[in-house]
Amino acid sequence: MFSDAKAARTAAAAGRETADLALEPCFANAGGRFFAGGRAIQSSTGSYDLDKARRLRQLSEAATQFALD
């Protein structure tokens, strides 16, 4: 179903992997997770940094002039 995650992938292969994640029953309850090569992986360390998240939100609101509250 999936190729080696470290190998360069063609657009067709990436499309098949995306379709599998969207359509295969084995991924039905996998929402909110990251995948590489058909395997669940942990997101980057920085993605768990709440200070960075707050700063990104502030910058996003300032740039778009749209408050998310």
C-alpha positions in Angstrom: 0.0 0.0 0.0 2.7 2.5 0.9 6.3 3.1 -0.3 9.4 3.9 1.8 8.7 7.2 3.6 12.3 8.4 3.0 12.3 7.9 -0.7 11.2 10.6 -3.1 7.7 10.0 -4.2 5.9 10.8 -7.4 2.7 12.9 -7.4 0.8 9.7 -8.2 2.3 7.9 -5.2 1.6 10.8 -2.9 -2.0 10.9 -4.3 -2.5 7.2 -3.6 -1.2 7.6 -0.1 -3.5 10.5 0.6 -6.5 8.6 -0.9 -5.7 5.6 1.3 -5.6 7.8 4.4 -9.0 9.3 3.5 -10.7 6.1 2.4 -9.3 3.0 4.0 -11.3 1.8 7.0 -8.1 1.1 9.0 -7.5 4.9 9.2 -11.1 5.8 10.1 -10.3 6.8 13.7 -6.9 8.4 13.0 -8.0 12.0 12.9 -5.5 14.6 14.1 -2.5 12.4 13.6 0.5 12.8 11.2 1.5 10.1 8.7 4.5 9.3 6.7 4.7 6.3 4.4 1.4 5.0 5.8 2.6 5.0 9.4 1.5 7.3 12.2 4.4 9.6 13.3 4.8 12.2 16.0 4.7 15.8 14.9 7.7 18.0 15.4 8.8 19.0 18.9 8.0 22.6 18.2 4.3 21.8 17.4 3.8 21.1 21.1 5.2 24.5 22.2 2.2 26.5 23.6 4.2 29.7 23.6 4.9 29.3 19.9 1.2 28.5 19.3 0.1 31.7 21.1 2.6 33.8 19.2 1.5 32.3 15.8 -2.1 33.1 16.7 -1.2 36.7 17.6 0.7 37.1 14.4 -2.1 35.5 12.4 -4.7 37.7 13.9 -2.6 40.8 13.3 -1.8 39.9 9.7 -5.4 39.0 8.8 -7.1 41.6 11.1 -9.4 38.7 12.1 -9.8 37.7 15.7 -10.4 34.0 16.3 -12.1 34.6 19.7 
